[in-house]
């Protein structure tokens, strides 16, 4: 089963996503800020990264750009999670290296469905 890193500073949202992913059979690592996300990504080598945009110590955009600058992460899909749906925010996410941009709130089954699609598109077992 695929390994997913979730980076989300809101504990309740992070816990809900971790539970949803684990219930669907994924291995999960969780970070509470962008700096921790970069560190855990290098340690855990996830198949996909879910990342909030607005986090302390490093934004999701900054963390994504740092990871994408590392050749070992160029093919790891990054999916941004955000309540901010303005075109400029979404464009900034794609420019930072994101594969997808999901708007909060989202239904758990919607999240799992999108993750499966992205993992399959990247040749990863879902």
N, C-alpha and C positions, 0 to 999 in steps of 0.2 A: 504494500500500500504506500501511496505517496506521502512524503513528509511536507508539512506546510508550516511556515513561520507566520504568526500573526503579531503585528505590532500595532498596539492600540493603547492609548493612555487612559481611557475611561474603563475602569475596572469592570463595571457591570456589562458593558458591551464586549470587552475582551473575554470575560468568563462565558458569556452566551455564545460567542463565536467558537471558542475552544470546545465547549460542550457539543455544539452542533457538528463541528468537524470530527471530534472523537467518536460521536454517536454514528457518524457516517463511515467510520473505519479508518480515518486518516491518523497518521502520527502528527502530533502538534507540539511546536515550541512557541512560547509566548514572550513578548517583550513589551515593556510599558513606555518606551520612548525610542526615538530614532537612533540614538547612539547605541543603546542596548540591542536594537534590531540589527545593526551592522555587525556588532560583535557576535551575536547569536547566529546570524546567517553564515558567517565565516566558520563558526564552530560546528553548526548542525548540517550545513550543506542541503538546504531544503529544495524540494522540487518546484515549489511555488511560494511566493511571499505575498501576504495580504497586509497592507499598510495604510494606517490612517494618514491623512495629509497633515493635520495640525497636531503636532506632538512636541513636548518639551525636549530640550537638549539636542535636538536635530529634527527638522521637519521631515515628513515623509519624502518630499521632493529631494531634500539634501541627502537623505539616507539612500534613496534610489540611485541618485547620480553617483554617489560614492561606490555603491555596489556595482553599478553598470560599468564603471571605469576599470573594474577588476575583470580580466578576461574569463575567469572561472564563473562569473555570474552573467555573462552577456546573453546566455540562452535561458536563464531562469526567469520565468514570467513574474512580473510584479503587478499586483492589482491594487489600485488605490481605493480606499473606502472613505467617503466624505459626505457630509451634509451640504457641502457647497457645490451647487450644480451649475454655476455660471460657466459660460463657454471658455472664458479666460482661465478659470481654475482647471477645467478638464484639459484644455490645450497645454497648460503648464505641466500637468501630470504626464501627458504623452511625450512632451519634450524632455522630461526628466528620465524617460525610458520605460514608462508603464506599458503593459500589454492591454490593460482594461481599467476602467474607472467605474466603480459602482456607487450609486447614491444611497445614503442612509435616509430613512430606515429601509431595510429590505427584509423580505421573509426568509427564514432559514432555508427553505427548500429552493428558493430562488438563488441563494448564495451557493448552495451545493451544486445545483445544476450548472451554474456559470463556471465554477471551479472545474467540474468534470469536463466541460467543453474546452476550457483552456488547457488543461493537462493533456487531453487527447490531441489537441492541435499541436502541442509541443512534444508529442511522442512519449509522454509519461504515463505510467499506469495510474489509473484513477482508483 
